[in-house]
Amino acid sequence: MSKESQKKSSNPASYGAIDGNRLATAAKKATKKTAKPALTKAAKTTSAKTATTKAAPTKTGAAKAKPATPAAAGTGLAEGAKAPAFKLPRDGGGTVSLADYAGRKLVLFFYPKANTPGCTKEAIDFTRLSKDFAAAGAAVLGVSADSVKAQDNFRDKHDLAVPLISDETHEMLGAYGAWGEKSLYGRKFLGIIRSTILIGADGRVTKVWRNVKVDGHADAVLAATRAL
């Protein structure tokens, strides 16, 4: 051992200095170890808050972007309302308008498609009762989105005696609430809602039938027409 080392070792004051340095070094290391996890935890919390803040506008934006259900789908026509005007082509050529029946009662039956079973039965039932409707002071018109040619075929095939209107643009169908969302085997789509509208001689809607069940329907409409 050198004389200098011996001198330091033999100096009691140096013991405290050495121990103090060792304790300070150990404390410094402990502080670093303790502070590091805390800093990491704080950083994670800050990151989470930032992510939440950033995500909020996106969620709000997505909600605003959600498409709305079309207003025209499934709309109705209130009883007592003025019947919407129309002028459309009919079977056999020519046109038919609401004005043609001014001062008379008018029955409009809207059917999904010509020559289908339910629509055929309904049209035959109204034809069977056409004279009774006339005696009650009412005219009857059938309406669908079929072409005039298809309506001609429908009339000739089943000897129908009521005029058949062709509304391929769905304008009249929509105005009378007969065009809207339908469901078949879980699949939703837009189409004709089987409906019947009874219009009084004053040009106002007196009764509305929606989602019509064909059996006995024409007879029920005739009874309502007679009571009007």
Biotite code that builds the C-alpha atoms (Angstrom):
import biotite.structure as struc

atoms = struc.array([
    struc.Atom([0.000, 0.000, 0.000], chain_id="A", res_id=1, res_name="MET", atom_name="CA", element="C"),
    struc.Atom([1.333, 3.437, -0.918], chain_id="A", res_id=2, res_name="SER", atom_name="CA", element="C"),
    struc.Atom([1.973, 6.053, 1.679], chain_id="A", res_id=3, res_name="LYS", atom_name="CA", element="C"),
    struc.Atom([-0.814, 8.218, 0.223], chain_id="A", res_id=4, res_name="GLU", atom_name="CA", element="C"),
    struc.Atom([-3.287, 5.340, 0.470], chain_id="A", res_id=5, res_name="SER", atom_name="CA", element="C"),
    struc.Atom([-2.169, 4.583, 3.980], chain_id="A", res_id=6, res_name="GLN", atom_name="CA", element="C"),
    struc.Atom([-2.621, 8.248, 4.805], chain_id="A", res_id=7, res_name="LYS", atom_name="CA", element="C"),
    struc.Atom([-6.161, 8.299, 3.438], chain_id="A", res_id=8, res_name="LYS", atom_name="CA", element="C"),
    struc.Atom([-7.078, 5.006, 5.110], chain_id="A", res_id=9, res_name="SER", atom_name="CA", element="C"),
    struc.Atom([-5.783, 6.185, 8.387], chain_id="A", res_id=10, res_name="SER", atom_name="CA", element="C"),
    struc.Atom([-7.744, 9.443, 8.147], chain_id="A", res_id=11, res_name="ASN", atom_name="CA", element="C"),
    struc.Atom([-11.136, 8.917, 9.884], chain_id="A", res_id=12, res_name="PRO", atom_name="CA", element="C"),
    struc.Atom([-12.677, 11.902, 8.118], chain_id="A", res_id=13, res_name="ALA", atom_name="CA", element="C"),
    struc.Atom([-12.266, 10.237, 4.781], chain_id="A", res_id=14, res_name="SER", atom_name="CA", element="C"),
    struc.Atom([-14.530, 7.374, 5.835], chain_id="A", res_id=15, res_name="TYR", atom_name="CA", element="C"),
    struc.Atom([-17.554, 9.654, 6.099], chain_id="A", res_id=16, res_name="GLY", atom_name="CA", element="C"),
    struc.Atom([-16.806, 11.275, 2.766], chain_id="A", res_id=17, res_name="ALA", atom_name="CA", element="C"),
    struc.Atom([-16.539, 7.930, 1.025], chain_id="A", res_id=18, res_name="ILE", atom_name="CA", element="C"),
    struc.Atom([-19.703, 6.596, 2.653], chain_id="A", res_id=19, res_name="ASP", atom_name="CA", element="C"),
    struc.Atom([-21.524, 9.837, 1.786], chain_id="A", res_id=20, res_name="GLY", atom_name="CA", element="C"),
    struc.Atom([-20.509, 9.576, -1.849], chain_id="A", res_id=21, res_name="ASN", atom_name="CA", element="C"),
    struc.Atom([-21.656, 5.978, -1.978], chain_id="A", res_id=22, res_name="ARG", atom_name="CA", element="C"),
    struc.Atom([-25.020, 6.837, -0.399], chain_id="A", res_id=23, res_name="LEU", atom_name="CA", element="C"),
    struc.Atom([-25.542, 9.777, -2.785], chain_id="A", res_id=24, res_name="ALA", atom_name="CA", element="C"),
    struc.Atom([-24.768, 7.589, -5.786], chain_id="A", res_id=25, res_name="THR", atom_name="CA", element="C"),
    struc.Atom([-27.154, 4.865, -4.596], chain_id="A", res_id=26, res_name="ALA", atom_name="CA", element="C"),
    struc.Atom([-29.919, 7.397, -3.928], chain_id="A", res_id=27, res_name="ALA", atom_name="CA", element="C"),
    struc.Atom([-29.483, 8.908, -7.375], chain_id="A", res_id=28, res_name="LYS", atom_name="CA", element="C"),
    struc.Atom([-29.820, 5.507, -9.034], chain_id="A", res_id=29, res_name="LYS", atom_name="CA", element="C"),
    struc.Atom([-32.912, 4.685, -6.965], chain_id="A", res_id=30, res_name="ALA", atom_name="CA", element="C"),
    struc.Atom([-34.494, 8.001, -7.928], chain_id="A", res_id=31, res_name="THR", atom_name="CA", element="C"),
    struc.Atom([-33.922, 7.313, -11.625], chain_id="A", res_id=32, res_name="LYS", atom_name="CA", element="C"),
    struc.Atom([-35.450, 3.841, -11.352], chain_id="A", res_id=33, res_name="LYS", atom_name="CA", element="C"),
    struc.Atom([-38.491, 5.155, -9.486], chain_id="A", res_id=34, res_name="THR", atom_name="CA", element="C"),
    struc.Atom([-39.048, 8.147, -11.764], chain_id="A", res_id=35, res_name="ALA", atom_name="CA", element="C"),
    struc.Atom([-38.812, 6.199, -15.016], chain_id="A", res_id=36, res_name="LYS", atom_name="CA", element="C"),
    struc.Atom([-41.983, 4.061, -14.558], chain_id="A", res_id=37, res_name="PRO", atom_name="CA", element="C"),
    struc.Atom([-43.897, 7.091, -13.296], chain_id="A", res_id=38, res_name="ALA", atom_name="CA", element="C"),
    struc.Atom([-42.895, 9.045, -16.354], chain_id="A", res_id=39, res_name="LEU", atom_name="CA", element="C"),
    struc.Atom([-43.893, 6.151, -18.612], chain_id="A", res_id=40, res_name="THR", atom_name="CA", element="C"),
    struc.Atom([-47.271, 5.854, -16.882], chain_id="A", res_id=41, res_name="LYS", atom_name="CA", element="C"),
    struc.Atom([-47.880, 9.595, -17.222], chain_id="A", res_id=42, res_name="ALA", atom_name="CA", element="C"),
    struc.Atom([-46.946, 9.465, -20.897], chain_id="A", res_id=43, res_name="ALA", atom_name="CA", element="C"),
    struc.Atom([-49.370, 6.602, -21.483], chain_id="A", res_id=44, res_name="LYS", atom_name="CA", element="C"),
    struc.Atom([-52.165, 8.529, -19.738], chain_id="A", res_id=45, res_name="THR", atom_name="CA", element="C"),
    struc.Atom([-51.435, 11.619, -21.822], chain_id="A", res_id=46, res_name="THR", atom_name="CA", element="C"),
    struc.Atom([-51.382, 9.531, -25.026], chain_id="A", res_id=47, res_name="SER", atom_name="CA", element="C"),
    struc.Atom([-54.701, 7.904, -24.125], chain_id="A", res_id=48, res_name="ALA", atom_name="CA", element="C"),
    struc.Atom([-56.312, 11.315, -23.517], chain_id="A", res_id=49, res_name="LYS", atom_name="CA", element="C"),
    struc.Atom([-54.938, 12.613, -26.801], chain_id="A", res_id=50, res_name="THR", atom_name="CA", element="C"),
    struc.Atom([-56.243, 9.555, -28.670], chain_id="A", res_id=51, res_name="ALA", atom_name="CA", element="C"),
    struc.Atom([-59.685, 9.995, -27.070], chain_id="A", res_id=52, res_name="THR", atom_name="CA", element="C"),
    struc.Atom([-59.767, 13.672, -28.009], chain_id="A", res_id=53, res_name="THR", atom_name="CA", element="C"),
    struc.Atom([-58.783, 12.897, -31.593], chain_id="A", res_id=54, res_name="LYS", atom_name="CA", element="C"),
    struc.Atom([-61.303, 10.062, -31.889], chain_id="A", res_id=55, res_name="ALA", atom_name="CA", element="C"),
    struc.Atom([-64.258, 12.185, -30.747], chain_id="A", res_id=56, res_name="ALA", atom_name="CA", element="C"),
    struc.Atom([-64.577, 14.314, -33.925], chain_id="A", res_id=57, res_name="PRO", atom_name="CA", element="C"),
    struc.Atom([-64.406, 11.197, -36.086], chain_id="A", res_id=58, res_name="THR", atom_name="CA", element="C"),
    struc.Atom([-67.282, 9.607, -34.183], chain_id="A", res_id=59, res_name="LYS", atom_name="CA", element="C"),
    struc.Atom([-69.392, 12.755, -34.471], chain_id="A", res_id=60, res_name="THR", atom_name="CA", element="C"),
    struc.Atom([-68.607, 13.023, -38.164], chain_id="A", res_id=61, res_name="GLY", atom_name="CA", element="C"),
    struc.Atom([-69.630, 9.425, -38.764], chain_id="A", res_id=62, res_name="ALA", atom_name="CA", element="C"),
    struc.Atom([-72.967, 10.050, -37.073], chain_id="A", res_id=63, res_name="ALA", atom_name="CA", element="C"),
    struc.Atom([-73.634, 13.058, -39.285], chain_id="A", res_id=64, res_name="LYS", atom_name="CA", element="C"),
    struc.Atom([-72.758, 11.077, -42.403], chain_id="A", res_id=65, res_name="ALA", atom_name="CA", element="C"),
    struc.Atom([-75.379, 8.392, -41.687], chain_id="A", res_id=66, res_name="LYS", atom_name="CA", element="C"),
    struc.Atom([-77.835, 8.354, -44.623], chain_id="A", res_id=67, res_name="PRO", atom_name="CA", element="C"),
    struc.Atom([-81.366, 9.323, -43.818], chain_id="A", res_id=68, res_name="ALA", atom_name="CA", element="C"),
    struc.Atom([-84.381, 7.256, -44.804], chain_id="A", res_id=69, res_name="THR", atom_name="CA", element="C"),
    struc.Atom([-85.963, 8.746, -47.935], chain_id="A", res_id=70, res_name="PRO", atom_name="CA", element="C"),
    struc.Atom([-88.869, 10.961, -46.951], chain_id="A", res_id=71, res_name="ALA", atom_name="CA", element="C"),
    struc.Atom([-91.002, 9.643, -49.787], chain_id="A", res_id=72, res_name="ALA", atom_name="CA", element="C"),
    struc.Atom([-90.791, 6.035, -48.650], chain_id="A", res_id=73, res_name="ALA", atom_name="CA", element="C"),
    struc.Atom([-93.962, 4.888, -46.910], chain_id="A", res_id=74, res_name="GLY", atom_name="CA", element="C"),
    struc.Atom([-95.560, 8.365, -46.774], chain_id="A", res_id=75, res_name="THR", atom_name="CA", element="C"),
    struc.Atom([-99.321, 8.421, -46.366], chain_id="A", res_id=76, res_name="GLY", atom_name="CA", element="C"),
    struc.Atom([-102.252, 10.518, -47.536], chain_id="A", res_id=77, res_name="LEU", atom_name="CA", element="C"),
    struc.Atom([-104.451, 11.791, -44.735], chain_id="A", res_id=78, res_name="ALA", atom_name="CA", element="C"),
    struc.Atom([-108.194, 11.397, -44.859], chain_id="A", res_id=79, res_name="GLU", atom_name="CA", element="C"),
    struc.Atom([-109.765, 14.802, -45.439], chain_id="A", res_id=80, res_name="GLY", atom_name="CA", element="C"),
    struc.Atom([-106.846, 15.999, -47.575], chain_id="A", res_id=81, res_name="ALA", atom_name="CA", element="C"),
    struc.Atom([-107.373, 17.259, -51.085], chain_id="A", res_id=82, res_name="LYS", atom_name="CA", element="C"),
    struc.Atom([-106.734, 14.475, -53.616], chain_id="A", res_id=83, res_name="ALA", atom_name="CA", element="C"),
    struc.Atom([-103.500, 15.100, -55.565], chain_id="A", res_id=84, res_name="PRO", atom_name="CA", element="C"),
    struc.Atom([-104.042, 15.950, -59.231], chain_id="A", res_id=85, res_name="ALA", atom_name="CA", element="C"),
    struc.Atom([-102.807, 13.525, -61.889], chain_id="A", res_id=86, res_name="PHE", atom_name="CA", element="C"),
    struc.Atom([-102.892, 12.980, -65.640], chain_id="A", res_id=87, res_name="LYS", atom_name="CA", element="C"),
    struc.Atom([-101.509, 9.695, -66.947], chain_id="A", res_id=88, res_name="LEU", atom_name="CA", element="C"),
    struc.Atom([-101.837, 7.285, -69.906], chain_id="A", res_id=89, res_name="PRO", atom_name="CA", element="C"),
    struc.Atom([-104.297, 4.419, -69.675], chain_id="A", res_id=90, res_name="ARG", atom_name="CA", element="C"),
    struc.Atom([-104.988, 1.113, -71.383], chain_id="A", res_id=91, res_name="ASP", atom_name="CA", element="C"),
    struc.Atom([-106.383, 1.432, -74.877], chain_id="A", res_id=92, res_name="GLY", atom_name="CA", element="C"),
    struc.Atom([-104.670, 4.792, -75.437], chain_id="A", res_id=93, res_name="GLY", atom_name="CA", element="C"),
    struc.Atom([-105.503, 8.293, -74.297], chain_id="A", res_id=94, res_name="GLY", atom_name="CA", element="C"),
    struc.Atom([-105.058, 9.769, -70.829], chain_id="A", res_id=95, res_name="THR", atom_name="CA", element="C"),
    struc.Atom([-106.975, 9.937, -67.565], chain_id="A", res_id=96, res_name="VAL", atom_name="CA", element="C"),
    struc.Atom([-106.921, 12.808, -65.073], chain_id="A", res_id=97, res_name="SER", atom_name="CA", element="C"),
    struc.Atom([-108.482, 13.612, -61.722], chain_id="A", res_id=98, res_name="LEU", atom_name="CA", element="C"),
    struc.Atom([-110.307, 16.514, -63.388], chain_id="A", res_id=99, res_name="ALA", atom_name="CA", element="C"),
    struc.Atom([-112.196, 14.015, -65.566], chain_id="A", res_id=100, res_name="ASP", atom_name="CA", element="C"),
    struc.Atom([-114.104, 12.906, -62.464], chain_id="A", res_id=101, res_name="TYR", atom_name="CA", element="C"),
    struc.Atom([-114.856, 16.279, -60.909], chain_id="A", res_id=102, res_name="ALA", atom_name="CA", element="C"),
    struc.Atom([-118.135, 16.192, -58.950], chain_id="A", res_id=103, res_name="GLY", atom_name="CA", element="C"),
    struc.Atom([-118.129, 12.380, -58.781], chain_id="A", res_id=104, res_name="ARG", atom_name="CA", element="C"),
    struc.Atom([-116.931, 9.840, -56.263], chain_id="A", res_id=105, res_name="LYS", atom_name="CA", element="C"),
    struc.Atom([-113.772, 8.068, -57.360], chain_id="A", res_id=106, res_name="LEU", atom_name="CA", element="C"),
    struc.Atom([-112.125, 4.826, -56.249], chain_id="A", res_id=107, res_name="VAL", atom_name="CA", element="C"),
    struc.Atom([-108.411, 4.341, -56.980], chain_id="A", res_id=108, res_name="LEU", atom_name="CA", element="C"),
    struc.Atom([-106.994, 0.883, -56.332], chain_id="A", res_id=109, res_name="PHE", atom_name="CA", element="C"),
    struc.Atom([-103.203, 0.617, -56.548], chain_id="A", res_id=110, res_name="PHE", atom_name="CA", element="C"),
    struc.Atom([-101.851, -2.847, -57.329], chain_id="A", res_id=111, res_name="TYR", atom_name="CA", element="C"),
    struc.Atom([-98.190, -4.048, -57.499], chain_id="A", res_id=112, res_name="PRO", atom_name="CA", element="C"),
    struc.Atom([-98.092, -5.833, -60.863], chain_id="A", res_id=113, res_name="LYS", atom_name="CA", element="C"),
    struc.Atom([-100.452, -6.817, -63.661], chain_id="A", res_id=114, res_name="ALA", atom_name="CA", element="C"),
    struc.Atom([-101.188, -10.516, -64.189], chain_id="A", res_id=115, res_name="ASN", atom_name="CA", element="C"),
    struc.Atom([-99.938, -11.624, -60.768], chain_id="A", res_id=116, res_name="THR", atom_name="CA", element="C"),
    struc.Atom([-102.420, -13.732, -58.742], chain_id="A", res_id=117, res_name="PRO", atom_name="CA", element="C"),
    struc.Atom([-103.436, -11.190, -56.081], chain_id="A", res_id=118, res_name="GLY", atom_name="CA", element="C"),
    struc.Atom([-103.635, -8.269, -58.504], chain_id="A", res_id=119, res_name="CYS", atom_name="CA", element="C"),
    struc.Atom([-105.647, -10.312, -60.987], chain_id="A", res_id=120, res_name="THR", atom_name="CA", element="C"),
    struc.Atom([-108.203, -11.322, -58.348], chain_id="A", res_id=121, res_name="LYS", atom_name="CA", element="C"),
    struc.Atom([-108.502, -7.740, -57.107], chain_id="A", res_id=122, res_name="GLU", atom_name="CA", element="C"),
    struc.Atom([-109.036, -6.329, -60.619], chain_id="A", res_id=123, res_name="ALA", atom_name="CA", element="C"),
    struc.Atom([-111.631, -9.016, -61.407], chain_id="A", res_id=124, res_name="ILE", atom_name="CA", element="C"),
    struc.Atom([-113.491, -8.240, -58.147], chain_id="A", res_id=125, res_name="ASP", atom_name="CA", element="C"),
    struc.Atom([-113.664, -4.514, -58.964], chain_id="A", res_id=126, res_name="PHE", atom_name="CA", element="C"),
    struc.Atom([-114.821, -5.371, -62.490], chain_id="A", res_id=127, res_name="THR", atom_name="CA", element="C"),
    struc.Atom([-117.531, -7.643, -61.076], chain_id="A", res_id=128, res_name="ARG", atom_name="CA", element="C"),
    struc.Atom([-118.820, -4.749, -58.964], chain_id="A", res_id=129, res_name="LEU", atom_name="CA", element="C"),
    struc.Atom([-118.283, -1.965, -61.524], chain_id="A", res_id=130, res_name="SER", atom_name="CA", element="C"),
    struc.Atom([-122.037, -1.500, -62.189], chain_id="A", res_id=131, res_name="LYS", atom_name="CA", element="C"),
    struc.Atom([-122.713, -1.337, -58.453], chain_id="A", res_id=132, res_name="ASP", atom_name="CA", element="C"),
    struc.Atom([-120.070, 1.364, -58.054], chain_id="A", res_id=133, res_name="PHE", atom_name="CA", element="C"),
    struc.Atom([-121.634, 3.284, -60.954], chain_id="A", res_id=134, res_name="ALA", atom_name="CA", element="C"),
    struc.Atom([-125.048, 3.042, -59.271], chain_id="A", res_id=135, res_name="ALA", atom_name="CA", element="C"),
    struc.Atom([-123.454, 4.498, -56.139], chain_id="A", res_id=136, res_name="ALA", atom_name="CA", element="C"),
    struc.Atom([-122.216, 7.455, -58.212], chain_id="A", res_id=137, res_name="GLY", atom_name="CA", element="C"),
    struc.Atom([-118.580, 6.329, -58.294], chain_id="A", res_id=138, res_name="ALA", atom_name="CA", element="C"),
    struc.Atom([-116.006, 5.531, -60.961], chain_id="A", res_id=139, res_name="ALA", atom_name="CA", element="C"),
    struc.Atom([-113.202, 2.988, -60.411], chain_id="A", res_id=140, res_name="VAL", atom_name="CA", element="C"),
    struc.Atom([-109.614, 3.191, -61.707], chain_id="A", res_id=141, res_name="LEU", atom_name="CA", element="C"),
    struc.Atom([-106.788, 0.676, -61.328], chain_id="A", res_id=142, res_name="GLY", atom_name="CA", element="C"),
    struc.Atom([-103.238, 2.036, -61.051], chain_id="A", res_id=143, res_name="VAL", atom_name="CA", element="C"),
    struc.Atom([-99.825, 0.353, -61.301], chain_id="A", res_id=144, res_name="SER", atom_name="CA", element="C"),
    struc.Atom([-96.336, 1.029, -62.642], chain_id="A", res_id=145, res_name="ALA", atom_name="CA", element="C"),
    struc.Atom([-96.857, -1.342, -65.579], chain_id="A", res_id=146, res_name="ASP", atom_name="CA", element="C"),
    struc.Atom([-96.503, -0.042, -69.134], chain_id="A", res_id=147, res_name="SER", atom_name="CA", element="C"),
    struc.Atom([-99.610, 0.723, -71.227], chain_id="A", res_id=148, res_name="VAL", atom_name="CA", element="C"),
    struc.Atom([-98.877, -2.367, -73.285], chain_id="A", res_id=149, res_name="LYS", atom_name="CA", element="C"),
    struc.Atom([-98.846, -4.533, -70.143], chain_id="A", res_id=150, res_name="ALA", atom_name="CA", element="C"),
    struc.Atom([-102.119, -2.948, -68.994], chain_id="A", res_id=151, res_name="GLN", atom_name="CA", element="C"),
    struc.Atom([-103.688, -3.730, -72.392], chain_id="A", res_id=152, res_name="ASP", atom_name="CA", element="C"),
    struc.Atom([-102.632, -7.346, -72.045], chain_id="A", res_id=153, res_name="ASN", atom_name="CA", element="C"),
    struc.Atom([-103.960, -7.490, -68.482], chain_id="A", res_id=154, res_name="PHE", atom_name="CA", element="C"),
    struc.Atom([-107.345, -6.084, -69.564], chain_id="A", res_id=155, res_name="ARG", atom_name="CA", element="C"),
    struc.Atom([-107.750, -8.408, -72.547], chain_id="A", res_id=156, res_name="ASP", atom_name="CA", element="C"),
    struc.Atom([-106.607, -11.533, -70.739], chain_id="A", res_id=157, res_name="LYS", atom_name="CA", element="C"),
    struc.Atom([-109.141, -11.153, -67.898], chain_id="A", res_id=158, res_name="HIS", atom_name="CA", element="C"),
    struc.Atom([-111.931, -9.120, -69.564], chain_id="A", res_id=159, res_name="ASP", atom_name="CA", element="C"),
    struc.Atom([-111.442, -6.217, -67.140], chain_id="A", res_id=160, res_name="LEU", atom_name="CA", element="C"),
    struc.Atom([-113.995, -3.416, -67.342], chain_id="A", res_id=161, res_name="ALA", atom_name="CA", element="C"),
    struc.Atom([-112.223, -0.739, -65.279], chain_id="A", res_id=162, res_name="VAL", atom_name="CA", element="C"),
    struc.Atom([-109.683, 1.712, -66.767], chain_id="A", res_id=163, res_name="PRO", atom_name="CA", element="C"),
    struc.Atom([-106.064, 0.818, -65.940], chain_id="A", res_id=164, res_name="LEU", atom_name="CA", element="C"),
    struc.Atom([-103.596, 3.685, -65.453], chain_id="A", res_id=165, res_name="ILE", atom_name="CA", element="C"),
    struc.Atom([-99.870, 3.393, -66.186], chain_id="A", res_id=166, res_name="SER", atom_name="CA", element="C"),
    struc.Atom([-97.613, 5.318, -63.784], chain_id="A", res_id=167, res_name="ASP", atom_name="CA", element="C"),
    struc.Atom([-94.111, 4.262, -64.795], chain_id="A", res_id=168, res_name="GLU", atom_name="CA", element="C"),
    struc.Atom([-92.521, 7.340, -63.157], chain_id="A", res_id=169, res_name="THR", atom_name="CA", element="C"),
    struc.Atom([-94.148, 6.548, -59.752], chain_id="A", res_id=170, res_name="HIS", atom_name="CA", element="C"),
    struc.Atom([-95.184, 10.192, -59.426], chain_id="A", res_id=171, res_name="GLU", atom_name="CA", element="C"),
    struc.Atom([-98.854, 9.507, -58.771], chain_id="A", res_id=172, res_name="MET", atom_name="CA", element="C"),
    struc.Atom([-98.019, 6.432, -56.700], chain_id="A", res_id=173, res_name="LEU", atom_name="CA", element="C"),
    struc.Atom([-95.826, 8.561, -54.430], chain_id="A", res_id=174, res_name="GLY", atom_name="CA", element="C"),
    struc.Atom([-98.399, 11.358, -54.157], chain_id="A", res_id=175, res_name="ALA", atom_name="CA", element="C"),
    struc.Atom([-101.043, 8.887, -52.988], chain_id="A", res_id=176, res_name="TYR", atom_name="CA", element="C"),
    struc.Atom([-98.704, 7.089, -50.555], chain_id="A", res_id=177, res_name="GLY", atom_name="CA", element="C"),
    struc.Atom([-98.742, 3.869, -52.583], chain_id="A", res_id=178, res_name="ALA", atom_name="CA", element="C"),
    struc.Atom([-94.984, 3.807, -53.204], chain_id="A", res_id=179, res_name="TRP", atom_name="CA", element="C"),
    struc.Atom([-92.656, 2.928, -50.335], chain_id="A", res_id=180, res_name="GLY", atom_name="CA", element="C"),
    struc.Atom([-90.432, 0.407, -48.580], chain_id="A", res_id=181, res_name="GLU", atom_name="CA", element="C"),
    struc.Atom([-91.509, -3.226, -48.642], chain_id="A", res_id=182, res_name="LYS", atom_name="CA", element="C"),
    struc.Atom([-90.009, -6.436, -47.288], chain_id="A", res_id=183, res_name="SER", atom_name="CA", element="C"),
    struc.Atom([-89.937, -9.939, -48.770], chain_id="A", res_id=184, res_name="LEU", atom_name="CA", element="C"),
    struc.Atom([-88.082, -12.856, -47.180], chain_id="A", res_id=185, res_name="TYR", atom_name="CA", element="C"),
    struc.Atom([-86.019, -10.404, -45.132], chain_id="A", res_id=186, res_name="GLY", atom_name="CA", element="C"),
    struc.Atom([-85.045, -8.294, -48.152], chain_id="A", res_id=187, res_name="ARG", atom_name="CA", element="C"),
    struc.Atom([-86.145, -4.639, -48.170], chain_id="A", res_id=188, res_name="LYS", atom_name="CA", element="C"),
    struc.Atom([-86.887, -2.767, -51.373], chain_id="A", res_id=189, res_name="PHE", atom_name="CA", element="C"),
    struc.Atom([-89.050, 0.030, -52.777], chain_id="A", res_id=190, res_name="LEU", atom_name="CA", element="C"),
    struc.Atom([-92.262, -0.940, -54.514], chain_id="A", res_id=191, res_name="GLY", atom_name="CA", element="C"),
    struc.Atom([-96.009, -0.463, -54.769], chain_id="A", res_id=192, res_name="ILE", atom_name="CA", element="C"),
    struc.Atom([-97.922, -0.809, -51.503], chain_id="A", res_id=193, res_name="ILE", atom_name="CA", element="C"),
    struc.Atom([-101.310, -2.326, -52.274], chain_id="A", res_id=194, res_name="ARG", atom_name="CA", element="C"),
    struc.Atom([-103.669, 0.509, -51.385], chain_id="A", res_id=195, res_name="SER", atom_name="CA", element="C"),
    struc.Atom([-107.125, 1.864, -52.154], chain_id="A", res_id=196, res_name="THR", atom_name="CA", element="C"),
    struc.Atom([-108.228, 5.493, -51.926], chain_id="A", res_id=197, res_name="ILE", atom_name="CA", element="C"),
    struc.Atom([-111.857, 6.649, -51.873], chain_id="A", res_id=198, res_name="LEU", atom_name="CA", element="C"),
    struc.Atom([-112.328, 10.242, -53.034], chain_id="A", res_id=199, res_name="ILE", atom_name="CA", element="C"),
    struc.Atom([-115.565, 12.123, -52.409], chain_id="A", res_id=200, res_name="GLY", atom_name="CA", element="C"),
    struc.Atom([-117.467, 14.254, -54.903], chain_id="A", res_id=201, res_name="ALA", atom_name="CA", element="C"),
    struc.Atom([-115.821, 17.307, -53.292], chain_id="A", res_id=202, res_name="ASP", atom_name="CA", element="C"),
    struc.Atom([-112.380, 16.087, -54.409], chain_id="A", res_id=203, res_name="GLY", atom_name="CA", element="C"),
    struc.Atom([-111.206, 15.186, -50.904], chain_id="A", res_id=204, res_name="ARG", atom_name="CA", element="C"),
    struc.Atom([-109.943, 11.835, -49.602], chain_id="A", res_id=205, res_name="VAL", atom_name="CA", element="C"),
    struc.Atom([-112.630, 10.212, -47.472], chain_id="A", res_id=206, res_name="THR", atom_name="CA", element="C"),
    struc.Atom([-111.058, 6.803, -46.761], chain_id="A", res_id=207, res_name="LYS", atom_name="CA", element="C"),
    struc.Atom([-107.674, 5.116, -47.139], chain_id="A", res_id=208, res_name="VAL", atom_name="CA", element="C"),
    struc.Atom([-106.890, 1.384, -47.106], chain_id="A", res_id=209, res_name="TRP", atom_name="CA", element="C"),
    struc.Atom([-103.213, 0.345, -46.818], chain_id="A", res_id=210, res_name="ARG", atom_name="CA", element="C"),
    struc.Atom([-101.561, -3.074, -47.198], chain_id="A", res_id=211, res_name="ASN", atom_name="CA", element="C"),
    struc.Atom([-104.822, -4.396, -48.579], chain_id="A", res_id=212, res_name="VAL", atom_name="CA", element="C"),
    struc.Atom([-105.837, -8.036, -48.227], chain_id="A", res_id=213, res_name="LYS", atom_name="CA", element="C"),
    struc.Atom([-107.582, -8.874, -51.496], chain_id="A", res_id=214, res_name="VAL", atom_name="CA", element="C"),
    struc.Atom([-110.305, -11.263, -50.285], chain_id="A", res_id=215, res_name="ASP", atom_name="CA", element="C"),
    struc.Atom([-113.524, -9.294, -49.738], chain_id="A", res_id=216, res_name="GLY", atom_name="CA", element="C"),
    struc.Atom([-111.788, -5.950, -50.220], chain_id="A", res_id=217, res_name="HIS", atom_name="CA", element="C"),
    struc.Atom([-113.757, -4.702, -53.248], chain_id="A", res_id=218, res_name="ALA", atom_name="CA", element="C"),
    struc.Atom([-117.018, -5.420, -51.427], chain_id="A", res_id=219, res_name="ASP", atom_name="CA", element="C"),
    struc.Atom([-115.829, -3.456, -48.386], chain_id="A", res_id=220, res_name="ALA", atom_name="CA", element="C"),
    struc.Atom([-114.895, -0.498, -50.607], chain_id="A", res_id=221, res_name="VAL", atom_name="CA", element="C"),
    struc.Atom([-118.345, -0.615, -52.277], chain_id="A", res_id=222, res_name="LEU", atom_name="CA", element="C"),
    struc.Atom([-120.052, -0.516, -48.848], chain_id="A", res_id=223, res_name="ALA", atom_name="CA", element="C"),
    struc.Atom([-117.959, 2.540, -47.865], chain_id="A", res_id=224, res_name="ALA", atom_name="CA", element="C"),
    struc.Atom([-118.782, 4.197, -51.197], chain_id="A", res_id=225, res_name="THR", atom_name="CA", element="C"),
    struc.Atom([-122.495, 3.683, -50.752], chain_id="A", res_id=226, res_name="ARG", atom_name="CA", element="C"),
    struc.Atom([-122.316, 5.123, -47.242], chain_id="A", res_id=227, res_name="ALA", atom_name="CA", element="C"),
    struc.Atom([-120.553, 8.279, -48.477], chain_id="A", res_id=228, res_name="LEU", atom_name="CA", element="C"),
])
